[in-house]
């Protein structure tokens, strides 16, 4: 397994900066703000990812109290900025503190980030890594002010 390393989101001064930075800071404070987790796996850790995904699906099917809104398909190939296999988990900020420990306990590398109108910031400065960070292909991300993930939140993944 990769060693755990966490990176906190960079602070944003909402008194200055562009509209995207201000919106990102605002979104980070809202309890109903949408969040994604990208759970990465390799061939040798795929079984762990399957077990985690199955557990999250059972929890989600158990009702709204789980806080999990959506669990995506295992993507055994590069998708968007994600260079290795992964699956998505969608949840709200209000459930962040109960879902993240479950993800951490898996031992997998995971990127947890808010879903704002700044796709690049979401996957970089606003994201938090659980485990060893993976270099992402940032060229595939939407430009600031556009984030196609917002429209599919809680409904679908790639």
LOLUMLUM-596468 format. One line per 8 residues: for each residue x, y, z of N, C-alpha, C. Coordinates in nm, 4 decimals, decimal comma. Atoms other than C-alpha are relative to their C-alpha. Layout:
X:Y:Z:X:Y:Z:X:Y:Z ~ ...
//
This chain:
0,0833:-0,1185:0,0000:0,0000:0,0000:0,0000:0,0875:0,1246:0,0000 ~ -0,0718:-0,1263:-0,0017:0,1078:0,3578:-0,0513:-0,0119:0,0625:0,1375 ~ 0,0011:-0,0662:-0,1305:0,1976:0,5570:0,2586:-0,1000:0,1138:0,0000 ~ 0,1002:-0,1060:-0,0101:-0,0639:0,7998:0,3853:0,0672:0,1359:0,0115 ~ -0,0467:-0,1373:-0,0080:0,0049:1,1675:0,3263:-0,1181:0,0887:-0,0287 ~ 0,1146:-0,0880:0,0169:-0,2517:1,4383:0,3664:0,0461:0,1400:-0,0341 ~ -0,0264:-0,1376:0,0349:-0,2531:1,7785:0,2088:-0,1274:0,0787:0,0208 ~ 0,1175:-0,0825:-0,0257:-0,4932:2,0380:0,3412:-0,0206:0,0970:-0,1147
0,0250:-0,0991:0,1035:-0,6638:2,2714:0,0970:0,0697:0,1311:0,0336 ~ -0,0637:-0,1301:-0,0205:-0,4808:2,5982:0,0493:-0,1041:0,1006:0,0455 ~ 0,0968:-0,0997:-0,0441:-0,6457:2,8850:0,2325:-0,0313:0,0980:-0,1113 ~ 0,0432:-0,0965:0,1007:-0,8427:3,1247:0,0191:-0,0499:0,1235:0,0709 ~ 0,0437:-0,1268:-0,0572:-0,8860:3,4890:0,1078:-0,1179:0,0483:-0,0822 ~ 0,1198:-0,0371:0,0761:-1,2432:3,5631:0,0065:-0,0188:0,1507:-0,0081 ~ 0,0112:-0,1455:0,0087:-1,1866:3,9365:0,0553:0,0706:0,0529:-0,1235 ~ -0,0710:-0,0413:0,1206:-0,9683:3,9457:-0,2540:-0,0033:-0,1160:-0,0979
-0,0069:0,1081:0,0969:-0,9244:3,7462:-0,5707:-0,1156:0,0033:-0,0966 ~ 0,1024:0,0000:0,1037:-1,1382:3,6551:-0,8631:-0,1275:-0,0690:0,0479 ~ 0,1317:0,0534:-0,0375:-1,4991:3,5386:-0,8585:0,0053:-0,1504:0,0231 ~ -0,0110:0,1443:-0,0180:-1,3986:3,1730:-0,8946:0,0569:-0,0337:0,1364 ~ -0,0586:0,0238:-0,1314:-1,1788:3,1888:-0,5825:-0,1020:0,0286:0,1097 ~ 0,0999:-0,0350:-0,1002:-1,4568:3,3590:-0,3884:-0,1095:-0,1051:0,0037 ~ 0,1020:0,1049:0,0045:-1,7143:3,1029:-0,5056:0,0531:-0,1280:0,0624 ~ -0,0587:0,1200:-0,0574:-1,4763:2,8199:-0,4132:0,0040:0,0079:0,1509
-0,0052:-0,0175:-0,1447:-1,4277:2,9599:-0,0639:-0,1394:-0,0095:0,0598 ~ 0,1375:0,0053:-0,0484:-1,8024:3,0048:-0,0221:-0,0507:-0,1441:0,0013 ~ 0,0453:0,1374:0,0095:-1,8707:2,6505:-0,1382:0,0604:-0,0850:0,1103 ~ -0,0657:0,0792:-0,1037:-1,6203:2,5116:0,1111:-0,0684:0,0162:0,1355 ~ 0,0636:-0,0246:-0,1288:-1,8239:2,6616:0,3993:-0,1437:-0,0488:0,0056 ~ 0,1399:0,0385:0,0026:-2,1696:2,5499:0,2924:-0,0163:-0,1466:0,0359 ~ 0,0212:0,1380:-0,0439:-2,2968:2,2365:0,4654:-0,0566:-0,0896:-0,1100 ~ 0,0561:0,0811:0,1073:-2,4807:2,1242:0,1527:0,0850:0,0042:-0,1268
-0,0892:-0,0050:0,1154:-2,1820:2,1775:-0,0764:0,0320:-0,1420:-0,0467 ~ -0,0298:0,1330:0,0529:-2,1173:1,8811:-0,3069:0,1490:-0,0329:0,0081 ~ -0,1368:0,0508:-0,0047:-1,8012:1,6706:-0,2671:0,0104:-0,1270:-0,0817 ~ -0,0360:0,1233:0,0699:-1,6358:1,3981:-0,4725:0,1154:-0,0648:0,0743 ~ -0,1211:0,0733:-0,0367:-1,3930:1,1304:-0,3688:0,0326:-0,0894:-0,1186 ~ -0,0478:0,0895:0,1048:-1,1884:0,9530:-0,6341:0,0851:-0,1052:0,0689 ~ -0,0675:0,1110:-0,0659:-1,0802:0,6140:-0,5028:0,0828:-0,0719:-0,1058 ~ -0,0920:0,0575:0,0984:-0,7728:0,4931:-0,6936:0,0421:-0,1403:0,0404
-0,0477:0,1356:-0,0262:-0,6569:0,1358:-0,7276:0,0862:-0,0468:-0,1164 ~ -0,0851:0,0653:0,0987:-0,4045:-0,0764:-0,9140:-0,0465:-0,1451:-0,0108 ~ 0,0439:0,1399:0,0102:-0,4462:-0,4363:-1,0319:0,0156:-0,0762:0,1324 ~ -0,0235:0,0735:-0,1249:-0,2984:-0,5600:-0,7042:-0,0859:0,0488:0,1170 ~ 0,0879:-0,0502:-0,1070:-0,5372:-0,3446:-0,4928:-0,1457:0,0066:-0,0452 ~ 0,1369:-0,0053:0,0518:-0,8498:-0,3866:-0,7072:-0,0988:-0,0702:0,0931 ~ 0,0909:0,0724:-0,0905:-1,0002:-0,6400:-0,4650:-0,0368:0,0865:0,1206 ~ 0,0275:-0,0913:-0,1116:-0,9708:-0,3835:-0,1840:-0,1003:0,1066:-0,0458
0,0917:-0,1008:0,0546:-1,1431:-0,1255:-0,4054:-0,1405:-0,0583:-0,0177 ~ 0,1303:0,0655:0,0177:-1,4231:-0,3722:-0,4879:-0,0698:-0,0142:0,1348 ~ 0,0573:0,0160:-0,1337:-1,4759:-0,4448:-0,1181:-0,0496:0,1332:0,0541 ~ 0,0412:-0,1333:-0,0455:-1,4858:-0,0726:-0,0331:-0,1231:0,0465:-0,0764 ~ 0,1137:-0,0438:0,0819:-1,7213:0,0048:-0,3220:-0,1274:-0,0748:0,0398 ~ 0,1171:0,0791:-0,0401:-1,9566:-0,2794:-0,2255:-0,0529:0,0461:0,1356 ~ 0,0395:-0,0483:-0,1328:-1,9590:-0,1577:0,1348:-0,0694:0,1361:-0,0094 ~ 0,0611:-0,1326:0,0173:-2,0349:0,1999:0,0261:-0,1378:-0,0120:-0,0647
0,1308:0,0207:0,0646:-2,3174:0,0787:-0,2006:-0,1024:-0,0529:0,1000 ~ 0,0920:0,0522:-0,1015:-2,4720:-0,1242:0,0835:-0,0405:0,1100:0,0973 ~ 0,0277:-0,1104:-0,0913:-2,4456:0,1769:0,3109:-0,0973:0,0991:-0,0640 ~ 0,0855:-0,0942:0,0723:-2,6053:0,4032:0,0490:-0,1421:-0,0553:-0,0118 ~ 0,1311:0,0618:0,0150:-2,8911:0,1569:-0,0046:-0,0730:-0,0114:0,1333 ~ 0,0590:0,0049:-0,1324:-2,9480:0,1582:0,3708:-0,0764:0,1254:0,0370 ~ 0,0765:-0,1209:-0,0256:-3,0892:0,5076:0,3535:0,0843:0,1259:0,0007 ~ -0,0640:-0,1315:0,0076:-3,0096:0,8775:0,3587:0,0980:0,0245:0,1137
-0,0886:-0,0224:-0,1140:-2,8371:0,8519:0,6972:0,1449:-0,0323:-0,0311 ~ -0,1379:0,0348:0,0349:-2,5292:0,7058:0,5279:0,0760:0,1215:-0,0500 ~ -0,0639:-0,1191:0,0560:-2,4603:1,0404:0,3608:0,0555:-0,0196:-0,1388 ~ -0,0538:0,0281:0,1329:-2,3489:0,8709:0,0417:-0,1120:0,0153:-0,1020 ~ 0,1016:-0,0280:0,1004:-2,5398:1,0003:-0,2581:0,0175:-0,0820:-0,1265 ~ -0,0270:0,0701:0,1257:-2,3708:0,8107:-0,5390:0,1328:-0,0733:0,0128 ~ -0,1244:0,0757:0,0107:-2,1092:0,5405:-0,5920:0,0129:-0,0410:-0,1460 ~ -0,0197:0,0257:0,1422:-1,9678:0,5155:-0,9432:0,0545:-0,1379:-0,0307
-0,0526:0,1267:0,0502:-1,8501:0,2253:-1,1522:0,1517:-0,0051:0,0159 ~ -0,1447:0,0177:0,0057:-1,5013:0,0828:-1,1277:0,0434:0,0311:-0,1430 ~ -0,0531:-0,0380:0,1318:-1,3140:0,2428:-1,4156:0,1419:-0,0536:-0,0080 ~ -0,1287:0,0682:0,0052:-1,0258:0,0104:-1,4987:0,0959:0,0605:-0,1033 ~ -0,0829:-0,0678:0,0996:-0,8648:0,2654:-1,7302:0,0050:0,1484:0,0339 ~ -0,0098:-0,1453:-0,0176:-0,7656:0,6302:-1,7484:-0,1332:0,0636:-0,0377 ~ 0,1226:-0,0747:0,0284:-1,0645:0,8626:-1,7317:0,0265:0,1455:0,0392 ~ -0,0206:-0,1413:-0,0304:-1,0375:1,2403:-1,7558:0,1397:0,0237:0,0547
-0,1322:-0,0305:-0,0548:-0,7561:1,3660:-1,5342:0,0610:-0,1154:0,0792 ~ -0,0411:0,1100:-0,0868:-0,7274:1,0321:-1,3539:0,0773:-0,1043:-0,0810 ~ -0,0857:0,0829:0,0853:-0,4321:0,8359:-1,4967:-0,0030:-0,1493:0,0309 ~ 0,0087:0,1418:-0,0358:-0,5038:0,5076:-1,3169:-0,1448:-0,0322:0,0353 ~ 0,1384:0,0373:-0,0327:-0,8205:0,3106:-1,2382:-0,0498:0,0672:0,1282 ~ 0,0622:-0,0666:-0,1139:-1,0628:0,4746:-0,9959:-0,1505:-0,0163:-0,0065 ~ 0,1445:-0,0167:0,0005:-1,4228:0,5080:-0,8913:-0,0335:0,1200:0,0865 ~ 0,0431:-0,1219:-0,0688:-1,6161:0,8082:-0,7619:-0,0998:-0,0303:0,1107
0,0998:-0,0003:-0,1062:-1,8121:0,8645:-0,4432:-0,0474:0,1439:0,0134 ~ 0,0563:-0,1342:-0,0144:-2,0467:1,1658:-0,4120:-0,0675:0,0123:0,1357 ~ 0,0617:-0,0259:-0,1300:-2,1559:1,3186:-0,0807:-0,0017:0,1501:0,0240 ~ 0,0083:-0,1415:-0,0345:-2,2350:1,6523:0,0817:0,1003:0,0337:0,1096 ~ -0,0935:-0,0484:-0,1019:-2,0059:1,8605:0,3009:-0,0441:-0,0405:0,1406 ~ 0,0516:0,0328:-0,1325:-2,2302:1,7899:0,5999:0,0330:-0,1435:0,0413 ~ -0,0325:0,1393:-0,0294:-2,1366:1,4198:0,5739:0,1492:-0,0312:-0,0159 ~ -0,1441:0,0154:0,0217:-1,7645:1,4738:0,5038:0,0687:-0,0725:0,1156
-0,0713:0,0530:-0,1157:-1,6518:1,3911:0,8581:-0,0377:-0,1436:0,0361 ~ 0,0312:0,1411:-0,0257:-1,8307:1,0560:0,8670:0,0414:-0,0892:-0,1171 ~ -0,0370:0,0806:0,1159:-1,7397:0,9424:0,5142:0,1516:-0,0105:-0,0162 ~ -0,1456:0,0015:0,0188:-1,3704:1,0390:0,5026:0,0689:-0,1067:0,0860 ~ -0,0659:0,1078:-0,0765:-1,2704:0,8060:0,7928:-0,0213:-0,1394:-0,0593 ~ 0,0253:0,1280:0,0662:-1,4316:0,5147:0,6073:0,0942:-0,0159:-0,1189 ~ -0,0909:0,0031:0,1142:-1,2288:0,6026:0,2983:0,1440:-0,0185:0,0469 ~ -0,1362:0,0107:-0,0538:-0,9098:0,6463:0,5031:0,0325:-0,1415:0,0442
-0,0218:0,1341:-0,0532:-0,9509:0,3031:0,6616:0,0284:-0,1032:-0,1091 ~ -0,0207:0,0950:0,1096:-0,9343:0,1369:0,3179:0,1468:-0,0218:-0,0319 ~ -0,1410:0,0087:0,0354:-0,5619:0,2059:0,2805:0,0287:0,0349:-0,1446 ~ -0,0177:-0,0369:0,1404:-0,6175:0,3148:-0,0810:0,0350:0,1483:-0,0122 ~ -0,0247:-0,1402:0,0288:-0,5058:0,6417:-0,2361:-0,1297:0,0613:-0,0497 ~ 0,1294:-0,0621:0,0289:-0,8001:0,8799:-0,2564:0,0170:0,1507:-0,0068 ~ 0,0072:-0,1458:0,0087:-0,8545:1,2387:-0,3687:-0,1413:0,0408:0,0386 ~ 0,1283:-0,0531:-0,0454:-1,1359:1,4147:-0,1804:0,0005:0,1480:-0,0334
0,0033:-0,1424:0,0364:-1,2435:1,7511:-0,3182:-0,1430:0,0526:-0,0093 ~ 0,1316:-0,0600:0,0211:-1,5327:1,9948:-0,3264:-0,0282:0,0054:-0,1491 ~ 0,0416:-0,0133:0,1394:-1,7254:2,0374:-0,6472:-0,0483:0,1426:-0,0181 ~ 0,0308:-0,1412:0,0211:-1,7172:2,4032:-0,7432:-0,0007:0,0284:-0,1496 ~ -0,0086:-0,0382:0,1407:-1,7145:2,5951:-1,0692:0,1447:0,0160:-0,0455 ~ -0,1413:-0,0039:0,0379:-1,3334:2,5686:-1,0728:0,0560:-0,1417:0,0082 ~ -0,0415:0,1395:0,0084:-1,2487:2,2147:-1,1818:0,1481:-0,0172:0,0326 ~ -0,1428:0,0075:-0,0267:-0,8739:2,2814:-1,1701:0,0291:0,0155:0,1493
-0,0209:-0,0194:-0,1442:-0,8815:2,4166:-0,8139:-0,0543:-0,1184:0,0788 ~ 0,0579:0,1153:-0,0698:-1,1077:2,1294:-0,7066:0,1006:-0,1145:0,0082 ~ -0,0921:0,1136:0,0080:-0,8474:1,8749:-0,8164:0,1417:0,0336:0,0468 ~ -0,1347:-0,0391:-0,0434:-0,5459:2,0730:-0,6900:-0,0063:0,0683:0,1365 ~ -0,0110:-0,0754:-0,1259:-0,5538:2,3472:-0,4252:-0,1125:-0,0276:0,0983 ~ 0,1118:0,0277:-0,0906:-0,8958:2,2550:-0,2826:-0,0109:-0,1474:0,0370 ~ 0,0052:0,1433:-0,0247:-0,8362:1,8796:-0,2901:0,0863:-0,0418:0,1176 ~ -0,0768:0,0595:-0,1109:-0,7072:1,6648:-0,0056:0,0294:-0,1448:-0,0363
-0,0402:0,1364:0,0310:-0,5112:1,3475:-0,0677:0,0026:-0,0853:0,1253 ~ -0,0153:0,1057:-0,0994:-0,5435:1,0376:0,1450:0,0943:-0,0991:-0,0673 ~ -0,1007:0,0838:0,0644:-0,2349:0,8301:0,0717:0,0900:0,0849:-0,0882 ~ -0,0984:-0,0673:0,0853:0,0363:0,9151:-0,1762:-0,0695:0,0631:-0,1213 ~ 0,0640:-0,0653:0,1163:-0,0800:1,1759:-0,4330:0,0450:-0,0607:-0,1326 ~ -0,0247:0,0498:0,1348:-0,1004:1,0689:-0,7945:0,0005:0,1209:-0,0934 ~ 0,0011:-0,1114:0,0956:-0,0010:1,3132:-1,0697:-0,1203:-0,0124:-0,0941 ~ 0,1184:-0,0004:0,0851:-0,3197:1,4052:-1,2541:0,0310:0,0657:-0,1336
-0,0113:-0,0643:0,1306:-0,3553:1,5042:-1,6200:-0,0892:0,1232:0,0023 ~ 0,0789:-0,1219:-0,0183:-0,4685:1,8607:-1,5560:-0,0467:0,0614:-0,1312 ~ 0,0401:-0,0563:0,1295:-0,4998:1,9348:-1,9290:-0,1427:-0,0383:-0,0374 ~ 0,1353:0,0453:0,0346:-0,8342:1,7511:-1,9370:-0,1084:0,0707:0,0804 ~ 0,0984:-0,0631:-0,0877:-1,0022:1,9670:-1,6708:-0,0669:0,1189:-0,0670 ~ 0,0756:-0,1131:0,0535:-1,2662:2,2262:-1,7477:0,0646:0,1317:0,0419 ~ -0,0559:-0,1310:-0,0362:-1,1632:2,5931:-1,7495:-0,0754:0,0599:0,1191 ~ 0,0703:-0,0659:-0,1111:-1,2451:2,8110:-1,4466:-0,1334:0,0575:-0,0457
0,1343:-0,0478:0,0326:-1,6135:2,8989:-1,4413:-0,0861:-0,1068:-0,0638 ~ 0,0724:0,1119:0,0615:-1,7101:2,5677:-1,6024:0,0423:-0,1262:0,0734 ~ -0,0318:0,1297:-0,0587:-1,7335:2,2287:-1,4353:-0,1134:-0,0956:-0,0347 ~ 0,1026:0,0936:0,0444:-1,9239:1,9527:-1,6101:-0,0413:-0,0976:0,1106 ~ 0,0325:0,0886:-0,1112:-1,9122:1,7507:-1,2872:-0,1164:0,0490:0,0833 ~ 0,1098:-0,0554:-0,0797:-2,1616:1,9856:-1,1229:-0,1337:-0,0559:-0,0486 ~ 0,1257:0,0478:0,0574:-2,4414:1,8770:-1,3572:-0,0255:-0,1481:0,0222 ~ 0,0180:0,1437:-0,0182:-2,3805:1,5076:-1,2978:0,0127:-0,0428:0,1458
-0,0183:0,0327:-0,1408:-2,3332:1,5279:-0,9196:-0,1185:-0,0815:0,0519 ~ 0,1025:0,0855:-0,0587:-2,5246:1,2499:-0,7434:-0,0768:-0,0842:-0,0992 ~ 0,0756:0,0700:0,1041:-2,6435:1,1068:-1,0763:0,0837:-0,1006:-0,0779 ~ -0,0828:0,0842:0,0857:-2,3571:0,9637:-1,2768:0,1461:0,0396:0,0145 ~ -0,1402:-0,0349:0,0083:-1,9843:0,9483:-1,3156:0,0347:0,0186:-0,1476 ~ -0,0443:-0,0272:0,1373:-1,7864:0,9720:-1,6393:-0,0877:-0,0626:-0,1000
//
